[in-house]
Amino acid sequence: MGKRLDETINFMRWVKSRHDTTHLNMLYHILALCIQQEKYEDAAKIKKMIDEEKN
């Protein structure tokens, strides 16, 4: 039973890590779009969100 619990916990960590990576990737994509469209105030907000996610 302990082995199964460890496998489940490791899987949950992997899913969370993957979700975090996907979320950051999307924020970077939105940041690039904001800069491309010269929406610098929105880009600053997105950059702040990215910095908070990294910490």
PDB file of N, CA, C and O in Angstrom, chain B, residues numbered from 101:
ATOM      1  N   MET B 101       0.820  -1.199   0.000  1.00  0.00           N
ATOM      2  CA  MET B 101       0.000   0.000   0.000  1.00  0.00           C
ATOM      3  C   MET B 101       0.863   1.261   0.000  1.00  0.00           C
ATOM      4  O   MET B 101       0.516   2.250  -0.645  1.00  0.00           O
ATOM      5  N   GLY B 102       1.980   1.230   0.718  1.00  0.00           N
ATOM      6  CA  GLY B 102       2.870   2.383   0.758  1.00  0.00           C
ATOM      7  C   GLY B 102       3.428   2.708  -0.612  1.00  0.00           C
ATOM      8  O   GLY B 102       3.577   3.877  -0.967  1.00  0.00           O
ATOM      9  N   LYS B 103       3.741   1.663  -1.390  1.00  0.00           N
ATOM     10  CA  LYS B 103       4.271   1.871  -2.741  1.00  0.00           C
ATOM     11  C   LYS B 103       3.232   2.563  -3.625  1.00  0.00           C
ATOM     12  O   LYS B 103       3.557   3.479  -4.380  1.00  0.00           O
ATOM     13  N   ARG B 104       1.991   2.117  -3.522  1.00  0.00           N
ATOM     14  CA  ARG B 104       0.904   2.705  -4.317  1.00  0.00           C
ATOM     15  C   ARG B 104       0.688   4.168  -3.933  1.00  0.00           C
ATOM     16  O   ARG B 104       0.455   5.011  -4.800  1.00  0.00           O
ATOM     17  N   LEU B 105       0.764   4.468  -2.647  1.00  0.00           N
ATOM     18  CA  LEU B 105       0.608   5.841  -2.178  1.00  0.00           C
ATOM     19  C   LEU B 105       1.733   6.717  -2.723  1.00  0.00           C
ATOM     20  O   LEU B 105       1.489   7.834  -3.179  1.00  0.00           O
ATOM     21  N   ASP B 106       2.961   6.210  -2.675  1.00  0.00           N
ATOM     22  CA  ASP B 106       4.098   6.963  -3.213  1.00  0.00           C
ATOM     23  C   ASP B 106       3.930   7.228  -4.705  1.00  0.00           C
ATOM     24  O   ASP B 106       4.217   8.328  -5.177  1.00  0.00           O
ATOM     25  N   GLU B 107       3.470   6.231  -5.445  1.00  0.00           N
ATOM     26  CA  GLU B 107       3.238   6.406  -6.884  1.00  0.00           C
ATOM     27  C   GLU B 107       2.181   7.474  -7.143  1.00  0.00           C
ATOM     28  O   GLU B 107       2.324   8.295  -8.049  1.00  0.00           O
ATOM     29  N   THR B 108       1.125   7.453  -6.343  1.00  0.00           N
ATOM     30  CA  THR B 108       0.050   8.437  -6.501  1.00  0.00           C
ATOM     31  C   THR B 108       0.545   9.840  -6.189  1.00  0.00           C
ATOM     32  O   THR B 108       0.238  10.783  -6.918  1.00  0.00           O
ATOM     33  N   ILE B 109       1.300   9.982  -5.123  1.00  0.00           N
ATOM     34  CA  ILE B 109       1.844  11.297  -4.743  1.00  0.00           C
ATOM     35  C   ILE B 109       2.790  11.809  -5.824  1.00  0.00           C
ATOM     36  O   ILE B 109       2.733  12.982  -6.191  1.00  0.00           O
ATOM     37  N   ASN B 110       3.654  10.943  -6.334  1.00  0.00           N
ATOM     38  CA  ASN B 110       4.574  11.351  -7.401  1.00  0.00           C
ATOM     39  C   ASN B 110       3.820  11.765  -8.657  1.00  0.00           C
ATOM     40  O   ASN B 110       4.204  12.726  -9.323  1.00  0.00           O
ATOM     41  N   PHE B 111       2.757  11.053  -8.982  1.00  0.00           N
ATOM     42  CA  PHE B 111       1.946  11.416 -10.143  1.00  0.00           C
ATOM     43  C   PHE B 111       1.292  12.780  -9.937  1.00  0.00           C
ATOM     44  O   PHE B 111       1.251  13.594 -10.859  1.00  0.00           O
ATOM     45  N   MET B 112       0.784  13.029  -8.741  1.00  0.00           N
ATOM     46  CA  MET B 112       0.144  14.319  -8.449  1.00  0.00           C
ATOM     47  C   MET B 112       1.150  15.457  -8.559  1.00  0.00           C
ATOM     48  O   MET B 112       0.813  16.532  -9.057  1.00  0.00           O
ATOM     49  N   ARG B 113       2.373  15.236  -8.105  1.00  0.00           N
ATOM     50  CA  ARG B 113       3.424  16.263  -8.233  1.00  0.00           C
ATOM     51  C   ARG B 113       3.745  16.521  -9.702  1.00  0.00           C
ATOM     52  O   ARG B 113       3.941  17.666 -10.109  1.00  0.00           O
ATOM     53  N   TRP B 114       3.798  15.453 -10.495  1.00  0.00           N
ATOM     54  CA  TRP B 114       4.082  15.589 -11.918  1.00  0.00           C
ATOM     55  C   TRP B 114       2.986  16.400 -12.610  1.00  0.00           C
ATOM     56  O   TRP B 114       3.280  17.272 -13.427  1.00  0.00           O
ATOM     57  N   VAL B 115       1.728  16.114 -12.285  1.00  0.00           N
ATOM     58  CA  VAL B 115       0.600  16.841 -12.886  1.00  0.00           C
ATOM     59  C   VAL B 115       0.661  18.311 -12.503  1.00  0.00           C
ATOM     60  O   VAL B 115       0.462  19.178 -13.354  1.00  0.00           O
ATOM     61  N   LYS B 116       0.934  18.606 -11.232  1.00  0.00           N
ATOM     62  CA  LYS B 116       1.025  19.993 -10.790  1.00  0.00           C
ATOM     63  C   LYS B 116       2.166  20.707 -11.506  1.00  0.00           C
ATOM     64  O   LYS B 116       2.012  21.849 -11.939  1.00  0.00           O
ATOM     65  N   SER B 117       3.298  20.045 -11.629  1.00  0.00           N
ATOM     66  CA  SER B 117       4.444  20.636 -12.315  1.00  0.00           C
ATOM     67  C   SER B 117       4.104  20.930 -13.769  1.00  0.00           C
ATOM     68  O   SER B 117       4.449  21.988 -14.297  1.00  0.00           O
ATOM     69  N   ARG B 118       3.433  20.000 -14.403  1.00  0.00           N
ATOM     70  CA  ARG B 118       3.050  20.185 -15.809  1.00  0.00           C
ATOM     71  C   ARG B 118       2.060  21.339 -15.938  1.00  0.00           C
ATOM     72  O   ARG B 118       2.162  22.142 -16.866  1.00  0.00           O
ATOM     73  N   HIS B 119       1.106  21.427 -15.017  1.00  0.00           N
ATOM     74  CA  HIS B 119       0.124  22.511 -15.049  1.00  0.00           C
ATOM     75  C   HIS B 119       0.823  23.858 -14.872  1.00  0.00           C
ATOM     76  O   HIS B 119       0.522  24.814 -15.587  1.00  0.00           O
ATOM     77  N   ASP B 120       1.759  23.934 -13.918  1.00  0.00           N
ATOM     78  CA  ASP B 120       2.491  25.178 -13.684  1.00  0.00           C
ATOM     79  C   ASP B 120       3.275  25.601 -14.925  1.00  0.00           C
ATOM     80  O   ASP B 120       3.299  26.781 -15.276  1.00  0.00           O
ATOM     81  N   THR B 121       3.905  24.650 -15.578  1.00  0.00           N
ATOM     82  CA  THR B 121       4.675  24.938 -16.784  1.00  0.00           C
ATOM     83  C   THR B 121       3.775  25.443 -17.909  1.00  0.00           C
ATOM     84  O   THR B 121       4.118  26.396 -18.609  1.00  0.00           O
ATOM     85  N   THR B 122       2.636  24.804 -18.074  1.00  0.00           N
ATOM     86  CA  THR B 122       1.676  25.216 -19.102  1.00  0.00           C
ATOM     87  C   THR B 122       1.152  26.620 -18.820  1.00  0.00           C
ATOM     88  O   THR B 122       1.011  27.435 -19.732  1.00  0.00           O
ATOM     89  N   HIS B 123       0.867  26.895 -17.553  1.00  0.00           N
ATOM     90  CA  HIS B 123       0.365  28.216 -17.158  1.00  0.00           C
ATOM     91  C   HIS B 123       1.403  29.298 -17.457  1.00  0.00           C
ATOM     92  O   HIS B 123       1.066  30.342 -18.015  1.00  0.00           O
ATOM     93  N   LEU B 124       2.652  29.057 -17.092  1.00  0.00           N
ATOM     94  CA  LEU B 124       3.706  30.037 -17.367  1.00  0.00           C
ATOM     95  C   LEU B 124       3.898  30.233 -18.864  1.00  0.00           C
ATOM     96  O   LEU B 124       4.095  31.358 -19.323  1.00  0.00           O
ATOM     97  N   ASN B 125       3.844  29.162 -19.618  1.00  0.00           N
ATOM     98  CA  ASN B 125       3.987  29.255 -21.071  1.00  0.00           C
ATOM     99  C   ASN B 125       2.886  30.140 -21.662  1.00  0.00           C
ATOM    100  O   ASN B 125       3.148  30.965 -22.538  1.00  0.00           O
ATOM    101  N   MET B 126       1.687  29.966 -21.189  1.00  0.00           N
ATOM    102  CA  MET B 126       0.567  30.783 -21.686  1.00  0.00           C
ATOM    103  C   MET B 126       0.758  32.251 -21.316  1.00  0.00           C
ATOM    104  O   MET B 126       0.484  33.138 -22.124  1.00  0.00           O
ATOM    105  N   LEU B 127       1.227  32.508 -20.098  1.00  0.00           N
ATOM    106  CA  LEU B 127       1.480  33.897 -19.699  1.00  0.00           C
ATOM    107  C   LEU B 127       2.553  34.537 -20.583  1.00  0.00           C
ATOM    108  O   LEU B 127       2.418  35.695 -20.978  1.00  0.00           O
ATOM    109  N   TYR B 128       3.611  33.796 -20.893  1.00  0.00           N
ATOM    110  CA  TYR B 128       4.651  34.327 -21.780  1.00  0.00           C
ATOM    111  C   TYR B 128       4.087  34.616 -23.175  1.00  0.00           C
ATOM    112  O   TYR B 128       4.453  35.609 -23.804  1.00  0.00           O
ATOM    113  N   HIS B 129       3.211  33.755 -23.644  1.00  0.00           N
ATOM    114  CA  HIS B 129       2.596  33.964 -24.955  1.00  0.00           C
ATOM    115  C   HIS B 129       1.736  35.236 -24.943  1.00  0.00           C
ATOM    116  O   HIS B 129       1.802  36.042 -25.871  1.00  0.00           O
ATOM    117  N   ILE B 130       0.943  35.406 -23.904  1.00  0.00           N
ATOM    118  CA  ILE B 130       0.103  36.605 -23.779  1.00  0.00           C
ATOM    119  C   ILE B 130       0.982  37.844 -23.673  1.00  0.00           C
ATOM    120  O   ILE B 130       0.668  38.879 -24.262  1.00  0.00           O
ATOM    121  N   LEU B 131       2.083  37.748 -22.926  1.00  0.00           N
ATOM    122  CA  LEU B 131       3.014  38.868 -22.799  1.00  0.00           C
ATOM    123  C   LEU B 131       3.545  39.281 -24.169  1.00  0.00           C
ATOM    124  O   LEU B 131       3.591  40.469 -24.490  1.00  0.00           O
ATOM    125  N   ALA B 132       3.941  38.313 -24.962  1.00  0.00           N
ATOM    126  CA  ALA B 132       4.464  38.612 -26.303  1.00  0.00           C
ATOM    127  C   ALA B 132       3.398  39.281 -27.167  1.00  0.00           C
ATOM    128  O   ALA B 132       3.696  40.213 -27.915  1.00  0.00           O
ATOM    129  N   LEU B 133       2.163  38.809 -27.066  1.00  0.00           N
ATOM    130  CA  LEU B 133       1.078  39.423 -27.838  1.00  0.00           C
ATOM    131  C   LEU B 133       0.828  40.866 -27.397  1.00  0.00           C
ATOM    132  O   LEU B 133       0.601  41.742 -28.231  1.00  0.00           O
ATOM    133  N   CYS B 134       0.870  41.104 -26.106  1.00  0.00           N
ATOM    134  CA  CYS B 134       0.664  42.469 -25.604  1.00  0.00           C
ATOM    135  C   CYS B 134       1.756  43.407 -26.116  1.00  0.00           C
ATOM    136  O   CYS B 134       1.476  44.533 -26.530  1.00  0.00           O
ATOM    137  N   ILE B 135       2.982  42.941 -26.085  1.00  0.00           N
ATOM    138  CA  ILE B 135       4.095  43.765 -26.577  1.00  0.00           C
ATOM    139  C   ILE B 135       3.952  44.005 -28.074  1.00  0.00           C
ATOM    140  O   ILE B 135       4.175  45.118 -28.552  1.00  0.00           O
ATOM    141  N   GLN B 136       3.583  42.972 -28.808  1.00  0.00           N
ATOM    142  CA  GLN B 136       3.404  43.092 -30.257  1.00  0.00           C
ATOM    143  C   GLN B 136       2.323  44.119 -30.587  1.00  0.00           C
ATOM    144  O   GLN B 136       2.447  44.865 -31.559  1.00  0.00           O
ATOM    145  N   GLN B 137       1.267  44.157 -29.780  1.00  0.00           N
ATOM    146  CA  GLN B 137       0.165  45.082 -30.019  1.00  0.00           C
ATOM    147  C   GLN B 137       0.369  46.416 -29.304  1.00  0.00           C
ATOM    148  O   GLN B 137      -0.530  47.257 -29.270  1.00  0.00           O
ATOM    149  N   GLU B 138       1.552  46.600 -28.738  1.00  0.00           N
ATOM    150  CA  GLU B 138       1.937  47.831 -28.050  1.00  0.00           C
ATOM    151  C   GLU B 138       1.011  48.159 -26.873  1.00  0.00           C
ATOM    152  O   GLU B 138       0.718  49.326 -26.613  1.00  0.00           O
ATOM    153  N   LYS B 139       0.569  47.148 -26.185  1.00  0.00           N
ATOM    154  CA  LYS B 139      -0.240  47.314 -24.969  1.00  0.00           C
ATOM    155  C   LYS B 139       0.693  47.124 -23.775  1.00  0.00           C
ATOM    156  O   LYS B 139       0.676  46.090 -23.106  1.00  0.00           O
ATOM    157  N   TYR B 140       1.498  48.138 -23.530  1.00  0.00           N
ATOM    158  CA  TYR B 140       2.574  48.023 -22.563  1.00  0.00           C
ATOM    159  C   TYR B 140       2.075  47.970 -21.115  1.00  0.00           C
ATOM    160  O   TYR B 140       2.711  47.339 -20.272  1.00  0.00           O
ATOM    161  N   GLU B 141       0.961  48.616 -20.820  1.00  0.00           N
ATOM    162  CA  GLU B 141       0.408  48.535 -19.465  1.00  0.00           C
ATOM    163  C   GLU B 141      -0.053  47.116 -19.165  1.00  0.00           C
ATOM    164  O   GLU B 141       0.197  46.594 -18.078  1.00  0.00           O
ATOM    165  N   ASP B 142      -0.725  46.491 -20.124  1.00  0.00           N
ATOM    166  CA  ASP B 142      -1.150  45.100 -19.959  1.00  0.00           C
ATOM    167  C   ASP B 142       0.059  44.175 -19.876  1.00  0.00           C
ATOM    168  O   ASP B 142       0.062  43.216 -19.103  1.00  0.00           O
ATOM    169  N   ALA B 143       1.079  44.463 -20.670  1.00  0.00           N
ATOM    170  CA  ALA B 143       2.296  43.649 -20.648  1.00  0.00           C
ATOM    171  C   ALA B 143       2.962  43.722 -19.276  1.00  0.00           C
ATOM    172  O   ALA B 143       3.475  42.721 -18.776  1.00  0.00           O
ATOM    173  N   ALA B 144       2.953  44.891 -18.680  1.00  0.00           N
ATOM    174  CA  ALA B 144       3.537  45.042 -17.342  1.00  0.00           C
ATOM    175  C   ALA B 144       2.769  44.212 -16.315  1.00  0.00           C
ATOM    176  O   ALA B 144       3.367  43.610 -15.424  1.00  0.00           O
ATOM    177  N   LYS B 145       1.446  44.182 -16.443  1.00  0.00           N
ATOM    178  CA  LYS B 145       0.632  43.380 -15.528  1.00  0.00           C
ATOM    179  C   LYS B 145       0.927  41.893 -15.695  1.00  0.00           C
ATOM    180  O   LYS B 145       1.041  41.159 -14.713  1.00  0.00           O
ATOM    181  N   ILE B 146       1.050  41.458 -16.943  1.00  0.00           N
ATOM    182  CA  ILE B 146       1.348  40.053 -17.216  1.00  0.00           C
ATOM    183  C   ILE B 146       2.741  39.711 -16.691  1.00  0.00           C
ATOM    184  O   ILE B 146       2.937  38.647 -16.104  1.00  0.00           O
ATOM    185  N   LYS B 147       3.703  40.601 -16.897  1.00  0.00           N
ATOM    186  CA  LYS B 147       5.068  40.376 -16.402  1.00  0.00           C
ATOM    187  C   LYS B 147       5.062  40.234 -14.883  1.00  0.00           C
ATOM    188  O   LYS B 147       5.782  39.401 -14.332  1.00  0.00           O
ATOM    189  N   LYS B 148       4.258  41.041 -14.211  1.00  0.00           N
ATOM    190  CA  LYS B 148       4.149  40.948 -12.754  1.00  0.00           C
ATOM    191  C   LYS B 148       3.578  39.577 -12.357  1.00  0.00           C
ATOM    192  O   LYS B 148       4.042  38.964 -11.396  1.00  0.00           O
ATOM    193  N   MET B 149       2.582  39.108 -13.092  1.00  0.00           N
ATOM    194  CA  MET B 149       2.008  37.790 -12.816  1.00  0.00           C
ATOM    195  C   MET B 149       3.047  36.692 -13.010  1.00  0.00           C
ATOM    196  O   MET B 149       3.116  35.751 -12.218  1.00  0.00           O
ATOM    197  N   ILE B 150       3.855  36.810 -14.061  1.00  0.00           N
ATOM    198  CA  ILE B 150       4.906  35.818 -14.320  1.00  0.00           C
ATOM    199  C   ILE B 150       5.902  35.802 -13.168  1.00  0.00           C
ATOM    200  O   ILE B 150       6.284  34.737 -12.683  1.00  0.00           O
ATOM    201  N   ASP B 151       6.323  36.992 -12.731  1.00  0.00           N
ATOM    202  CA  ASP B 151       7.277  37.072 -11.635  1.00  0.00           C
ATOM    203  C   ASP B 151       6.717  36.448 -10.354  1.00  0.00           C
ATOM    204  O   ASP B 151       7.439  35.773  -9.619  1.00  0.00           O
ATOM    205  N   GLU B 152       5.427  36.677 -10.092  1.00  0.00           N
ATOM    206  CA  GLU B 152       4.804  36.095  -8.906  1.00  0.00           C
ATOM    207  C   GLU B 152       4.712  34.576  -9.015  1.00  0.00           C
ATOM    208  O   GLU B 152       4.887  33.875  -8.018  1.00  0.00           O
ATOM    209  N   GLU B 153       4.443  34.067 -10.198  1.00  0.00           N
ATOM    210  CA  GLU B 153       4.347  32.619 -10.395  1.00  0.00           C
ATOM    211  C   GLU B 153       5.706  31.943 -10.210  1.00  0.00           C
ATOM    212  O   GLU B 153       5.781  30.820  -9.711  1.00  0.00           O
ATOM    213  N   LYS B 154       6.766  32.621 -10.606  1.00  0.00           N
ATOM    214  CA  LYS B 154       8.105  32.046 -10.480  1.00  0.00           C
ATOM    215  C   LYS B 154       8.568  31.965  -9.031  1.00  0.00           C
ATOM    216  O   LYS B 154       9.398  31.119  -8.696  1.00  0.00           O
ATOM    217  N   ASN B 155       8.054  32.814  -8.184  1.00  0.00           N
ATOM    218  CA  ASN B 155       8.490  32.820  -6.768  1.00  0.00           C
ATOM    219  C   ASN B 155       7.723  31.856  -5.962  1.00  0.00           C
ATOM    220  O   ASN B 155       7.957  31.731  -4.760  1.00  0.00           O
TER     221      ASN B 155
END
